[in-house]
Amino acid sequence: MRATAVRRTVLSASAVTLTLLVTACGGGGGEDGDKKAKGTAAASEKPAAKALTAAELDKLVVTTADLKGETAAKPGKDDVADPDAVSADKAECEPVAKVLRALPVAEPAASTQRLVTLESAAAKKGMPSMEELAQMSEKEAEEATIDSLDITKTMTSLWSYDADGAEQALTAIREAGEKCAGGFSLTDDGEKEQVTGIVTDKISAGEDAVAWTVQEKVDGEEIETKVAVFRQGSTLAGFSSFNIAAVTRGDAFDQPTAVIEAQAAKLG
């Protein structure tokens, strides 16, 4: 998703929350050598993997029907990051910056995306009215307002590559996460942000996978984004997930396991 826009929206929503509360309440060589040589020769004889087409990916990407309680839709123009506007101050960290913003590493032959949204019951009801807030204690009003922001958005991407492009891309992503675990500066649409840490998460999906919790500081606010990428054949499935209420509360949240499992099942 368009990270800068989404995060600015969250911070604005938090500000509105505080205003409402004040008004209503007041306050992601040898035998071994021969065997190795034979294995290499056998591998070289395998036909090169062929990328899927955009039409094929559109049939394989998750839909609302594949999910339980979540909706999947084509992202709007403002939800998608501009590849030319996202960069890192360290070249070795570029792959992290790319997948964090739901962008592919290297140039895939074809791609498609869906924005998956999960709303809690409170979020579906919307933000409490002024009258409702006035009937609550300050703590109750604060919790109710933040609960109304309990929305998880997961940009789900499929990127397909020719030959061993998917394997190379995933290797680059994994290595970048290891090298840049201590953080780096990221620029998104002209806005500078600081990635303060990358923590490895465990997921089981596809033939190979990488997952992290990426910690950032945006306008002084500490936020977390869940990132996961797995490979199935010549295709990579990427996920960049963000929970609005978790950012407002400063709470941790989980990888979008249900979305990842549903996508793995369709690619499997």
Salt bridges, closest charged atoms under 4 A:
GLU31 OE2 - LYS35 NZ 3.69
ASP58 OD1 - ARG114 NH2 3.45
ASP66 OD2 - LYS266 NZ 2.99
ASP147 OD1 - ARG249 NH2 2.33
ASP188 OD2 - ARG101 NE 2.83
ASP189 OD2 - ARG2 NH2 2.67
GLU191 OE1 - ARG8 NH2 3.12
GLU193 OE1 - ARG101 NH2 2.54
ASP201 OD2 - LYS226 NZ 3.76
GLU207 OE1 - ARG231 NH1 3.59
ASP208 OD1 - ARG174 NH2 2.81
GLU216 OE2 - ARG7 NH2 3.36
GLU216 OE1 - ARG101 NH2 3.24
ASP219 OD2 - ARG8 NE 3.51
GLU222 OE2 - LYS217 NZ 3.42
